[in-house]
C-alpha cells in the first residue's frame, strides 16, 4: 500500500500563500486521479482539488481561482499551491486518491489568521 506524508502547512495571515506537498512511498503514476482534501473542526472532510494522470484539474467552488493542484509522478509527489488564503481555509489538509481509497496520512495543519 502506498503511504502518504503531507507537509508545508503553517500559520499565515489572510491574503498569504502556502505550498503543500504530499510525498508518496510508492508510485502514483497508476492512480488515475489524486486529490487534496481538507477537514475543518466540526466539519466533514471535503475534496477541494483533484488532478488526473493527464493533468486535468477540478476544484471546489470555494477554492477555484485561488488554489492550484499539480502532480509530479517521477517524484511521487502531489502539490497544492494556495494563494489569497482566507480564514475559512483553516483546516487540516490531506492528500489521497480522488476516491479516498489509500491509507490516510496525518495531514498538515493550515491556519489562516484574519
C-alpha positions as CSV (number, residue, x, y, z in Angstrom):
1,X,0.0,0.0,0.0
2,X,1.2,3.5,-0.8
3,X,1.8,5.6,2.3
4,X,1.2,9.4,2.1
5,X,3.0,12.1,4.0
6,X,1.7,15.7,3.8
7,X,3.8,18.8,4.6
8,X,4.0,22.5,4.1
9,X,1.3,23.7,6.4
10,X,1.6,26.6,8.8
11,X,0.2,29.8,10.2
12,X,-0.3,32.6,7.6
13,X,-2.2,35.9,7.5
14,X,-5.2,36.3,5.3
15,X,-4.1,37.0,1.8
16,X,-1.0,35.0,2.1
17,X,0.2,31.8,0.3
18,X,1.4,28.3,1.2
19,X,2.5,25.4,-0.9
20,X,1.6,22.0,0.4
21,X,3.4,18.8,-0.7
22,X,2.3,15.2,-0.5
23,X,5.0,12.6,-0.8
24,X,4.1,9.0,-1.6
25,X,6.1,6.0,-0.6
26,X,5.4,4.3,-3.9
27,X,4.4,5.1,-7.4
28,X,1.3,7.2,-8.0
29,X,1.5,7.1,-11.8
30,X,-1.1,4.3,-12.0
31,X,-3.6,6.2,-9.8
32,X,-5.9,8.0,-12.2
33,X,-6.7,11.0,-10.0
34,X,-5.1,12.3,-6.9
35,X,-6.7,14.9,-4.7
36,X,-6.3,17.3,-1.8
37,X,-8.9,17.2,0.9
38,X,-9.4,19.3,4.0
39,X,-11.2,18.9,7.3
40,X,-12.1,21.9,9.4
41,X,-13.1,21.5,13.1
42,X,-16.6,20.1,13.4
43,X,-16.9,19.6,9.7
44,X,-16.7,16.6,7.3
45,X,-13.6,16.1,5.2
46,X,-14.1,17.6,1.7
47,X,-12.3,17.2,-1.6
48,X,-11.1,20.6,-2.7
49,X,-8.9,19.8,-5.7
50,X,-8.1,16.8,-7.9
51,X,-5.6,16.2,-10.8
52,X,-5.8,13.3,-13.2
53,X,-2.9,11.4,-14.7
54,X,-3.5,13.5,-17.8
55,X,-3.1,16.7,-15.7
56,X,-6.7,17.7,-15.9
57,X,-7.8,19.5,-12.8
58,X,-11.0,20.2,-10.9
59,X,-11.7,22.4,-7.9
60,X,-14.3,23.0,-5.4
61,X,-16.1,26.3,-5.9
62,X,-14.7,27.6,-2.6
63,X,-11.1,27.4,-3.8
64,X,-11.4,27.9,-7.6
65,X,-9.1,30.6,-8.9
66,X,-7.0,30.6,-5.7
67,X,-5.6,27.1,-5.4
68,X,-3.6,25.1,-8.0
69,X,-3.0,21.4,-7.8
70,X,-0.2,19.6,-9.6
71,X,1.5,16.2,-9.6
72,X,5.0,15.0,-10.4
73,X,4.8,11.3,-11.0
74,X,8.6,11.0,-11.2
75,X,9.0,12.5,-7.7
76,X,5.9,10.7,-6.5
77,X,4.6,14.0,-5.2
78,X,1.4,16.0,-5.4
79,X,1.4,19.7,-4.7
80,X,-1.2,22.3,-3.7
81,X,-0.4,25.9,-4.2
82,X,-2.7,28.0,-2.1
83,X,-2.9,31.8,-2.8
84,X,-5.2,34.5,-1.4
85,X,-5.8,32.5,1.7
86,X,-8.9,33.2,3.8
87,X,-9.7,32.4,7.4
88,X,-12.2,29.9,6.2
89,X,-9.4,27.9,4.6
90,X,-8.2,26.9,8.1
91,X,-8.2,23.1,8.3
92,X,-6.1,20.0,8.3
93,X,-5.2,19.2,4.7
94,X,-4.8,15.6,3.4
95,X,-4.0,14.1,0.1
96,X,-5.3,10.8,-1.3
97,X,-6.7,9.4,-4.5
98,X,-9.9,11.1,-5.5
99,X,-11.9,8.2,-4.2
100,X,-10.0,8.2,-0.8
101,X,-9.0,4.6,-1.2
102,X,-5.4,4.9,0.1
103,X,-4.5,4.9,3.8
104,X,-4.9,8.4,5.1
105,X,-1.8,10.3,6.3
106,X,-1.7,12.6,9.3
107,X,-2.3,15.7,7.2
108,X,-0.8,19.1,7.6
109,X,-2.4,21.9,9.6
110,X,-3.2,25.2,7.8
111,X,-4.2,28.1,9.9
112,X,-5.2,31.5,8.3
113,X,-5.5,34.4,10.7
114,X,-7.7,37.4,9.9
